[in-house]
Amino acid sequence: MSITSLRLKILLVSLCLCGCRLSTPYVPHEKAAPNKKPYTENVVDCPEEIAGKAFEFAELYAQSNTEYVWGAQDPLRSIKLDCSGLVIRCYQYALEGSGYKLLLSDMSSSYMCDNASTHLLVEELRHGDLIFMGNKGDSKKVNHIAVFDCIKNGRIYFIDCTSTVNKVSHRSYPKNDSRFKYFGMMRVKQR
């Protein structure tokens, strides 16, 4: 798919835009995860097929050399996103026509971790689920989010948008890396 056709597809989807399970979280150095979930009515864990579609959109962003800009969620002009903007856009596109919508159209990585996801063990992650990250060390503070790809050869692979590489890209860290704080499924609301 050419970059022009990708941008056209994203533009068209943008113009059209507007499974419940609790688990013990996987956290390398802590056993407790945030459990503040203010949304309850008509809110469910994102179905697996939608999470998979969100990952496909993340791949399209990576293939189009989407630039990183802090706070960006621009779906129409030159494509510029930050980490949470990437996740929000991919899920909005994946949710189109599904009967579900995001809890909010603008959320930070820490907000999604605390309020808009069901935490999982690393072994429970599905293609397209969420990876919540922070600085190396024992702190539980979340300041970054990525879309899960797979676990292979002791590494967790994901797609994210970061100033480290200044674009959307495929990356990986060792499975036991202390930057991984929580893993989760996006929570969505029935329309």
C-alpha positions as YAML, in Angstrom:
chain: A
units: angstrom
residues:
- id: 1
  name: MET
  ca: [0.00, 0.00, 0.00]
- id: 2
  name: SER
  ca: [1.47, 3.37, -0.97]
- id: 3
  name: ILE
  ca: [1.77, 6.19, 1.54]
- id: 4
  name: THR
  ca: [-0.74, 8.21, -0.48]
- id: 5
  name: SER
  ca: [-3.34, 5.43, -0.35]
- id: 6
  name: LEU
  ca: [-2.63, 4.93, 3.37]
- id: 7
  name: ARG
  ca: [-3.22, 8.62, 4.03]
- id: 8
  name: LEU
  ca: [-6.40, 8.50, 1.95]
- id: 9
  name: LYS
  ca: [-7.63, 5.45, 3.88]
- id: 10
  name: ILE
  ca: [-6.85, 7.14, 7.21]
- id: 11
  name: LEU
  ca: [-8.59, 10.31, 6.01]
- id: 12
  name: LEU
  ca: [-11.71, 8.38, 5.01]
- id: 13
  name: VAL
  ca: [-11.81, 6.43, 8.24]
- id: 14
  name: SER
  ca: [-11.22, 9.65, 10.21]
- id: 15
  name: LEU
  ca: [-14.17, 11.29, 8.57]
- id: 16
  name: CYS
  ca: [-16.38, 8.31, 9.48]
- id: 17
  name: LEU
  ca: [-15.18, 8.14, 13.09]
- id: 18
  name: CYS
  ca: [-17.13, 9.71, 15.42]
- id: 19
  name: GLY
  ca: [-14.56, -9.64, 26.57]
- id: 20
  name: CYS
  ca: [-14.73, -9.03, 30.56]
- id: 21
  name: ARG
  ca: [-11.97, -10.74, 32.50]
- id: 22
  name: LEU
  ca: [-10.00, -9.53, 35.52]
- id: 23
  name: SER
  ca: [-6.56, -10.99, 36.10]
- id: 24
  name: THR
  ca: [-3.59, -10.55, 38.35]
- id: 25
  name: PRO
  ca: [-1.36, -8.01, 36.60]
- id: 26
  name: TYR
  ca: [2.12, -8.85, 35.42]
- id: 27
  name: VAL
  ca: [4.52, -6.32, 36.90]
- id: 28
  name: PRO
  ca: [8.21, -7.13, 37.16]
- id: 29
  name: HIS
  ca: [8.70, -5.69, 40.66]
- id: 30
  name: GLU
  ca: [5.19, -5.17, 42.03]
- id: 31
  name: LYS
  ca: [2.14, -7.35, 42.47]
- id: 32
  name: ALA
  ca: [-0.59, -4.68, 42.61]
- id: 33
  name: ALA
  ca: [-1.93, -2.82, 39.59]
- id: 34
  name: PRO
  ca: [-4.11, 0.27, 39.44]
- id: 35
  name: ASN
  ca: [-7.72, -0.74, 39.90]
- id: 36
  name: LYS
  ca: [-9.58, 2.52, 39.36]
- id: 37
  name: LYS
  ca: [-12.24, 1.81, 36.77]
- id: 38
  name: PRO
  ca: [-14.84, 4.60, 36.84]
- id: 39
  name: TYR
  ca: [-16.72, 3.21, 33.83]
- id: 40
  name: THR
  ca: [-19.00, 0.25, 34.40]
- id: 41
  name: GLU
  ca: [-22.23, 0.59, 32.41]
- id: 42
  name: ASN
  ca: [-22.00, -1.01, 28.95]
- id: 43
  name: VAL
  ca: [-18.20, -1.26, 29.24]
- id: 44
  name: VAL
  ca: [-16.45, -4.49, 28.20]
- id: 45
  name: ASP
  ca: [-12.98, -5.72, 27.34]
- id: 46
  name: CYS
  ca: [-12.15, -5.12, 23.70]
- id: 47
  name: PRO
  ca: [-12.96, -8.18, 21.57]
- id: 48
  name: GLU
  ca: [-9.88, -9.99, 20.22]
- id: 49
  name: GLU
  ca: [-10.69, -9.33, 16.55]
- id: 50
  name: ILE
  ca: [-10.82, -5.56, 17.19]
- id: 51
  name: ALA
  ca: [-7.49, -5.63, 19.04]
- id: 52
  name: GLY
  ca: [-6.04, -7.48, 16.03]
- id: 53
  name: LYS
  ca: [-7.37, -4.82, 13.67]
- id: 54
  name: ALA
  ca: [-5.85, -2.10, 15.87]
- id: 55
  name: PHE
  ca: [-2.48, -3.81, 15.45]
- id: 56
  name: GLU
  ca: [-2.95, -3.83, 11.65]
- id: 57
  name: PHE
  ca: [-3.48, -0.05, 11.71]
- id: 58
  name: ALA
  ca: [-0.36, 0.35, 13.88]
- id: 59
  name: GLU
  ca: [1.58, -1.57, 11.21]
- id: 60
  name: LEU
  ca: [0.23, 0.80, 8.53]
- id: 61
  name: TYR
  ca: [1.43, 3.78, 10.57]
- id: 62
  name: ALA
  ca: [4.87, 2.17, 10.95]
- id: 63
  name: GLN
  ca: [5.07, 1.50, 7.19]
- id: 64
  name: SER
  ca: [4.19, 5.12, 6.40]
- id: 65
  name: ASN
  ca: [7.06, 6.56, 8.49]
- id: 66
  name: THR
  ca: [4.62, 8.43, 10.74]
- id: 67
  name: GLU
  ca: [6.49, 11.10, 12.70]
- id: 68
  name: TYR
  ca: [6.54, 11.42, 16.50]
- id: 69
  name: VAL
  ca: [5.28, 14.71, 17.95]
- id: 70
  name: TRP
  ca: [4.43, 14.90, 21.66]
- id: 71
  name: GLY
  ca: [0.69, 15.40, 22.15]
- id: 72
  name: ALA
  ca: [-0.13, 14.83, 18.47]
- id: 73
  name: GLN
  ca: [-3.19, 12.93, 17.24]
- id: 74
  name: ASP
  ca: [-3.45, 14.46, 13.80]
- id: 75
  name: PRO
  ca: [-5.20, 12.05, 11.43]
- id: 76
  name: LEU
  ca: [-5.67, 14.39, 8.46]
- id: 77
  name: ARG
  ca: [-2.61, 16.44, 7.51]
- id: 78
  name: SER
  ca: [0.92, 15.08, 7.56]
- id: 79
  name: ILE
  ca: [0.65, 12.18, 9.95]
- id: 80
  name: LYS
  ca: [2.15, 13.01, 13.35]
- id: 81
  name: LEU
  ca: [1.36, 11.15, 16.56]
- id: 82
  name: ASP
  ca: [2.63, 10.48, 20.04]
- id: 83
  name: CYS
  ca: [2.38, 7.12, 21.81]
- id: 84
  name: SER
  ca: [-1.15, 7.51, 23.16]
- id: 85
  name: GLY
  ca: [-2.29, 9.18, 19.93]
- id: 86
  name: LEU
  ca: [-1.12, 6.12, 17.99]
- id: 87
  name: VAL
  ca: [-3.07, 3.75, 20.25]
- id: 88
  name: ILE
  ca: [-6.21, 5.91, 20.22]
- id: 89
  name: ARG
  ca: [-6.22, 6.30, 16.43]
- id: 90
  name: CYS
  ca: [-5.58, 2.60, 15.80]
- id: 91
  name: TYR
  ca: [-8.39, 1.57, 18.11]
- id: 92
  name: GLN
  ca: [-10.78, 4.19, 16.71]
- id: 93
  name: TYR
  ca: [-10.20, 2.87, 13.21]
- id: 94
  name: ALA
  ca: [-10.52, -0.75, 14.37]
- id: 95
  name: LEU
  ca: [-13.76, 0.00, 16.24]
- id: 96
  name: GLU
  ca: [-15.42, 1.62, 13.23]
- id: 97
  name: GLY
  ca: [-18.65, -0.23, 12.45]
- id: 98
  name: SER
  ca: [-18.24, -2.61, 15.40]
- id: 99
  name: GLY
  ca: [-20.94, -1.35, 17.77]
- id: 100
  name: TYR
  ca: [-18.26, -0.26, 20.26]
- id: 101
  name: LYS
  ca: [-16.39, 2.98, 20.89]
- id: 102
  name: LEU
  ca: [-13.52, 4.13, 23.09]
- id: 103
  name: LEU
  ca: [-14.37, 5.36, 26.57]
- id: 104
  name: LEU
  ca: [-12.86, 8.76, 25.65]
- id: 105
  name: SER
  ca: [-11.42, 10.09, 22.41]
- id: 106
  name: ASP
  ca: [-8.35, 11.60, 24.12]
- id: 107
  name: MET
  ca: [-6.49, 9.68, 26.83]
- id: 108
  name: SER
  ca: [-2.91, 9.65, 28.09]
- id: 109
  name: SER
  ca: [-1.00, 6.42, 28.57]
- id: 110
  name: SER
  ca: [-1.31, 6.64, 32.36]
- id: 111
  name: TYR
  ca: [-5.06, 7.33, 32.10]
- id: 112
  name: MET
  ca: [-5.55, 4.31, 29.86]
- id: 113
  name: CYS
  ca: [-3.58, 2.19, 32.32]
- id: 114
  name: ASP
  ca: [-5.54, 3.36, 35.37]
- id: 115
  name: ASN
  ca: [-9.02, 3.78, 33.90]
- id: 116
  name: ALA
  ca: [-9.48, 2.27, 30.45]
- id: 117
  name: SER
  ca: [-7.89, -1.18, 30.52]
- id: 118
  name: THR
  ca: [-8.17, -4.56, 32.20]
- id: 119
  name: HIS
  ca: [-4.75, -5.68, 33.36]
- id: 120
  name: LEU
  ca: [-3.36, -9.00, 32.21]
- id: 121
  name: LEU
  ca: [-0.51, -11.35, 32.85]
- id: 122
  name: VAL
  ca: [2.12, -11.15, 30.12]
- id: 123
  name: GLU
  ca: [1.17, -14.68, 29.03]
- id: 124
  name: GLU
  ca: [-2.44, -13.58, 28.43]
- id: 125
  name: LEU
  ca: [-1.57, -10.83, 25.92]
- id: 126
  name: ARG
  ca: [-3.32, -10.99, 22.55]
- id: 127
  name: HIS
  ca: [-2.14, -9.42, 19.31]
- id: 128
  name: GLY
  ca: [-3.03, -5.71, 19.55]
- id: 129
  name: ASP
  ca: [-3.34, -5.51, 23.35]
- id: 130
  name: LEU
  ca: [-1.67, -2.75, 25.35]
- id: 131
  name: ILE
  ca: [1.76, -2.50, 26.92]
- id: 132
  name: PHE
  ca: [2.20, 0.18, 29.58]
- id: 133
  name: MET
  ca: [5.77, 1.33, 30.12]
- id: 134
  name: GLY
  ca: [7.78, 3.71, 32.24]
- id: 135
  name: ASN
  ca: [11.34, 4.50, 33.16]
- id: 136
  name: LYS
  ca: [13.72, 1.71, 34.13]
- id: 137
  name: GLY
  ca: [13.64, 0.75, 37.78]
- id: 138
  name: ASP
  ca: [11.13, -0.02, 40.48]
- id: 139
  name: SER
  ca: [8.73, 2.88, 39.92]
- id: 140
  name: LYS
  ca: [5.21, 1.91, 38.83]
- id: 141
  name: LYS
  ca: [4.72, 5.24, 37.03]
- id: 142
  name: VAL
  ca: [3.42, 4.83, 33.47]
- id: 143
  name: ASN
  ca: [4.49, 7.38, 30.85]
- id: 144
  name: HIS
  ca: [4.42, 5.37, 27.62]
- id: 145
  name: ILE
  ca: [2.12, 2.94, 25.79]
- id: 146
  name: ALA
  ca: [2.61, 0.49, 22.92]
- id: 147
  name: VAL
  ca: [0.63, -2.05, 20.91]
- id: 148
  name: PHE
  ca: [1.63, -5.67, 21.60]
- id: 149
  name: ASP
  ca: [2.87, -7.85, 18.73]
- id: 150
  name: CYS
  ca: [4.37, -11.07, 20.10]
- id: 151
  name: ILE
  ca: [6.81, -12.72, 22.50]
- id: 152
  name: LYS
  ca: [9.73, -14.47, 20.81]
- id: 153
  name: ASN
  ca: [13.14, -15.62, 22.03]
- id: 154
  name: GLY
  ca: [12.65, -14.01, 25.45]
- id: 155
  name: ARG
  ca: [11.72, -10.60, 23.99]
- id: 156
  name: ILE
  ca: [8.44, -8.71, 23.86]
- id: 157
  name: TYR
  ca: [7.83, -7.15, 20.44]
- id: 158
  name: PHE
  ca: [5.57, -4.14, 20.01]
- id: 159
  name: ILE
  ca: [4.77, -1.11, 17.85]
- id: 160
  name: ASP
  ca: [5.01, 2.31, 19.42]
- id: 161
  name: CYS
  ca: [5.62, 5.95, 18.62]
- id: 162
  name: THR
  ca: [8.45, 7.56, 20.52]
- id: 163
  name: SER
  ca: [10.93, 10.40, 20.37]
- id: 164
  name: THR
  ca: [13.67, 7.75, 20.78]
- id: 165
  name: VAL
  ca: [13.37, 6.88, 17.08]
- id: 166
  name: ASN
  ca: [11.14, 9.87, 16.19]
- id: 167
  name: LYS
  ca: [8.52, 7.77, 14.41]
- id: 168
  name: VAL
  ca: [6.15, 4.81, 14.66]
- id: 169
  name: SER
  ca: [8.28, 1.67, 14.65]
- id: 170
  name: HIS
  ca: [8.56, -2.01, 15.55]
- id: 171
  name: ARG
  ca: [10.72, -2.48, 18.65]
- id: 172
  name: SER
  ca: [11.38, -5.01, 21.39]
- id: 173
  name: TYR
  ca: [12.78, -5.31, 24.90]
- id: 174
  name: PRO
  ca: [13.75, -8.36, 26.94]
- id: 175
  name: LYS
  ca: [10.68, -9.89, 28.60]
- id: 176
  name: ASN
  ca: [11.95, -9.03, 32.09]
- id: 177
  name: ASP
  ca: [12.83, -5.39, 31.26]
- id: 178
  name: SER
  ca: [11.84, -3.09, 34.12]
- id: 179
  name: ARG
  ca: [10.37, -0.56, 31.65]
- id: 180
  name: PHE
  ca: [7.35, -2.87, 31.36]
- id: 181
  name: LYS
  ca: [4.96, -1.78, 34.11]
- id: 182
  name: TYR
  ca: [1.59, -3.35, 33.17]
- id: 183
  name: PHE
  ca: [-0.10, -5.18, 30.31]
- id: 184
  name: GLY
  ca: [-3.76, -4.86, 29.44]
- id: 185
  name: MET
  ca: [-6.81, -5.07, 27.20]
- id: 186
  name: MET
  ca: [-8.46, -1.85, 26.09]
- id: 187
  name: ARG
  ca: [-11.89, -1.34, 27.65]
- id: 188
  name: VAL
  ca: [-14.59, -0.20, 25.21]
- id: 189
  name: LYS
  ca: [-18.15, 1.00, 25.55]
- id: 190
  name: GLN
  ca: [-21.11, -0.34, 23.62]
- id: 191
  name: ARG
  ca: [-22.68, 2.35, 21.42]
...
